[in-house]
Amino acid sequence: MRREAERAFSSGHTDVLMDVQGEKPLADPRVDYVITLGGSIANGWEAVARRFGARAILQDGQASLQMVSRNGVVSEAELLEFRSQVETLAAAAGASVSAPGMREALEGAHVLDRTCAEADVQVAVHVLGIPPDARVEEGSFQIAPRPDGVTLLLDVPRTRDVARGYEAMVRAGRHLASTHGGRLVDDNGNVLDDAALIAIGTELDGMRRKLAEIGIEPGSPLALRLFS
């Protein structure tokens, strides 16, 4: 998956999702390559964590590596390296390991990646002809100044309530335009009238439903990990 908006926006999130208590990262077989351990490998895990960073999770008798994100799917070589390191640590600690087939795991990861890519959308509304430092109503969208105004952006798969987030963004854009005598336009400079804004909202609802159909609710912990 790839971001469709400019990298000028920063979501301000961490790539590791914590559980509801804010304590442990969550592993999911749909996203992670999960190895079940029959013993502890905590003493040697630091080296694995250094190599793979936040994508590697050790908890509850499992060692896992996140396979899918906006950067795409991990390579077979990288997954093999992870599995080999875990198996080496387990052998040294006298722990047993049970790992899923790598080929099947990667095939599933690629299918998930392709499905999510279709819904990986970031919608931008540009308000032109206003001061770049104009005060903006806060919401679940991102804000960036531009020389001729302000850009508001909604990261669809990372927004828990897409419809409400989009409505808030449009409301903020309209308020800015009416207050400062500006105009709302899309990425191509086309004016966004009511009909165009409604059409975009309808399209976003379709993307939300597409994700929900495969068990990924926008803004959920799983979605935040996938679209990181």
C-alpha positions as CSV (number, residue, x, y, z in Angstrom):
1,M,0.0,0.0,0.0
2,R,1.1,3.5,-0.6
3,R,0.0,6.9,0.6
4,E,-1.8,8.8,-2.0
5,A,-1.3,12.3,-0.4
6,E,1.8,14.3,-0.1
7,R,4.3,13.4,2.6
8,A,4.0,17.0,3.9
9,F,1.3,15.6,6.3
10,S,2.3,13.9,9.5
11,S,-0.3,11.8,11.2
12,G,1.5,12.1,14.6
13,H,0.8,8.4,15.4
14,T,3.2,5.7,16.4
15,D,3.5,2.6,14.2
16,V,3.0,0.2,17.1
17,L,-0.5,-0.1,18.3
18,M,-1.1,-0.7,21.9
19,D,-4.1,-2.6,23.4
20,V,-6.9,-0.8,25.2
21,Q,-4.8,-0.7,28.4
22,G,-2.0,1.0,26.5
23,E,0.5,-1.7,27.6
24,K,1.2,-4.3,24.9
25,P,1.3,-4.2,21.1
26,L,-1.3,-6.4,19.4
27,A,-0.4,-9.2,17.0
28,D,-3.0,-10.4,14.5
29,P,-2.5,-13.5,12.2
30,R,-4.0,-11.5,9.3
31,V,-1.3,-9.0,9.5
32,D,1.6,-10.7,11.3
33,Y,3.6,-13.8,10.9
34,V,3.1,-15.4,14.3
35,I,5.4,-18.0,15.7
36,T,4.2,-19.9,18.8
37,L,6.8,-20.6,21.4
38,G,7.1,-23.4,24.0
39,G,9.4,-21.5,26.2
40,S,11.0,-18.0,26.7
41,I,13.4,-16.3,24.3
42,A,13.2,-13.0,26.1
43,N,16.9,-13.0,26.9
44,G,17.9,-12.8,23.2
45,W,15.0,-10.8,21.9
46,E,16.8,-7.4,22.0
47,A,18.8,-8.3,18.9
48,V,15.6,-9.2,17.0
49,A,14.0,-5.9,18.1
50,R,17.0,-3.9,16.9
51,R,16.9,-5.6,13.5
52,F,13.2,-5.4,12.9
53,G,12.1,-2.5,15.1
54,A,8.5,-2.0,16.1
55,R,7.3,-4.6,13.6
56,A,8.6,-7.4,15.8
57,I,6.4,-8.3,18.8
58,L,7.2,-10.7,21.6
59,Q,4.2,-11.4,24.0
60,D,2.1,-14.2,25.5
61,G,4.3,-17.0,24.2
62,Q,4.4,-15.7,20.6
63,A,7.0,-14.0,18.4
64,S,5.6,-12.1,15.5
65,L,6.6,-9.9,12.6
66,Q,4.2,-7.4,10.9
67,M,4.0,-8.4,7.3
68,V,1.7,-5.7,5.8
69,S,1.8,-1.9,6.1
70,R,1.6,1.1,3.8
71,N,5.2,0.2,2.8
72,G,3.8,-3.0,1.2
73,V,4.6,-6.6,2.1
74,V,7.8,-7.8,3.7
75,S,10.1,-9.7,1.4
76,E,10.5,-13.5,1.6
77,A,14.2,-13.0,2.5
78,E,13.3,-10.7,5.4
79,L,10.6,-13.0,6.7
80,L,13.0,-16.0,6.5
81,E,15.6,-13.9,8.4
82,F,13.1,-13.2,11.2
83,R,12.0,-16.8,11.4
84,S,15.6,-18.0,11.5
85,Q,16.5,-15.6,14.3
86,V,13.6,-16.7,16.4
87,E,14.3,-20.4,15.8
88,T,18.0,-19.9,16.7
89,L,17.0,-18.1,20.0
90,A,14.5,-20.9,20.8
91,A,17.1,-23.6,20.2
92,A,19.5,-21.9,22.5
93,A,16.9,-21.5,25.2
94,G,15.5,-25.0,24.8
95,A,12.2,-23.7,23.6
96,S,10.0,-25.3,21.0
97,V,8.6,-23.4,18.0
98,S,5.6,-23.8,15.8
99,A,5.6,-21.6,12.7
100,P,3.0,-21.3,9.9
101,G,4.2,-21.9,6.3
102,M,6.0,-18.9,4.9
103,R,4.7,-19.2,1.4
104,E,1.1,-19.4,2.5
105,A,1.6,-16.5,4.9
106,L,3.1,-14.3,2.2
107,E,0.4,-15.1,-0.3
108,G,-2.2,-14.1,2.3
109,A,-0.3,-10.9,3.0
110,H,-0.2,-10.0,-0.6
111,V,-4.0,-10.6,-1.0
112,L,-4.7,-8.4,2.0
113,D,-2.3,-5.7,0.7
114,R,-4.1,-5.6,-2.6
115,T,-7.5,-5.4,-1.0
116,C,-6.5,-2.6,1.4
117,A,-4.7,-0.6,-1.3
118,E,-8.0,-0.1,-3.1
119,A,-9.4,1.7,0.1
120,D,-6.1,3.4,1.1
121,V,-7.4,6.9,0.3
122,Q,-6.6,10.3,1.7
123,V,-9.0,13.0,0.7
124,A,-7.8,16.6,0.5
125,V,-9.8,19.8,0.4
126,H,-7.9,23.0,-0.4
127,V,-9.1,26.4,0.7
128,L,-7.5,29.0,-1.5
129,G,-7.4,32.7,-1.2
130,I,-7.2,32.8,2.6
131,P,-4.3,33.5,5.0
132,P,-2.2,30.3,5.5
133,D,-2.3,30.9,9.3
134,A,-6.1,31.1,9.4
135,R,-7.7,29.5,12.5
136,V,-9.1,26.1,11.6
137,E,-11.8,24.2,13.5
138,E,-10.1,21.1,14.9
139,G,-11.3,17.7,13.9
140,S,-10.1,14.2,12.9
141,F,-8.4,15.6,9.8
142,Q,-5.0,17.0,9.3
143,I,-4.1,20.6,8.4
144,A,-1.2,22.1,6.4
145,P,-0.6,25.7,5.3
146,R,0.2,26.4,1.7
147,P,1.3,29.7,0.1
148,D,-2.2,30.5,-1.2
149,G,-4.3,29.1,1.6
150,V,-4.8,25.9,3.6
151,T,-5.1,22.2,2.9
152,L,-7.3,19.9,5.0
153,L,-6.8,16.2,4.7
154,L,-8.7,13.1,5.9
155,D,-6.8,9.8,6.2
156,V,-9.8,7.6,5.5
157,P,-8.6,4.1,6.8
158,R,-7.2,5.7,10.0
159,T,-10.4,7.6,10.8
160,R,-12.8,5.8,13.2
161,D,-16.0,7.6,12.0
162,V,-15.3,8.4,8.3
163,A,-18.6,10.1,7.6
164,R,-18.4,12.4,10.7
165,G,-14.7,13.1,10.0
166,Y,-15.4,14.1,6.4
167,E,-18.4,16.2,7.5
168,A,-16.2,18.0,10.0
169,M,-13.5,18.7,7.4
170,V,-16.0,20.0,4.9
171,R,-17.6,22.2,7.5
172,A,-14.3,23.6,8.5
173,G,-13.3,24.3,4.9
174,R,-16.6,26.0,4.2
175,H,-16.2,28.1,7.3
176,L,-12.8,29.2,6.3
177,A,-13.9,30.0,2.8
178,S,-16.9,32.1,3.9
179,T,-15.0,33.9,6.7
180,H,-12.0,34.9,4.5
181,G,-13.6,35.1,1.1
182,G,-11.8,32.0,-0.2
183,R,-12.9,29.0,-2.2
184,L,-12.9,25.2,-1.9
185,V,-11.0,23.3,-4.6
186,D,-9.8,19.7,-5.2
187,D,-6.3,18.6,-6.1
188,N,-6.7,19.8,-9.7
189,G,-8.0,23.2,-8.7
190,N,-11.6,22.4,-9.6
191,V,-14.2,24.2,-7.4
192,L,-15.9,21.9,-5.0
193,D,-19.6,22.7,-5.0
194,D,-22.3,20.9,-2.9
195,A,-22.8,18.2,-5.5
196,A,-19.1,17.4,-5.7
197,L,-18.7,17.3,-2.0
198,I,-21.7,14.9,-1.6
199,A,-20.3,12.7,-4.4
200,I,-17.0,12.4,-2.5
201,G,-18.8,11.6,0.7
202,T,-20.7,8.8,-1.0
203,E,-17.5,7.4,-2.5
204,L,-15.8,7.4,1.0
205,D,-18.7,5.5,2.4
206,G,-18.1,2.8,-0.2
207,M,-14.5,2.6,0.8
208,R,-15.5,2.3,4.4
209,R,-17.8,-0.6,3.6
210,K,-15.1,-2.3,1.5
211,L,-12.8,-2.4,4.5
212,A,-15.6,-3.4,6.9
213,E,-16.5,-6.4,4.7
214,I,-13.0,-7.9,5.3
215,G,-13.2,-7.2,9.0
216,I,-11.2,-4.0,9.1
217,E,-13.1,-1.1,10.6
218,P,-11.4,2.3,9.7
219,G,-9.7,3.7,12.8
220,S,-9.6,0.4,14.6
221,P,-6.4,-1.0,16.1
222,L,-6.0,-3.4,13.2
223,A,-6.6,-0.6,10.6
224,L,-4.1,1.6,12.3
225,R,-1.4,-1.1,12.2
226,L,-2.2,-1.9,8.5
227,F,-2.2,1.7,7.4
228,S,0.9,2.8,9.2
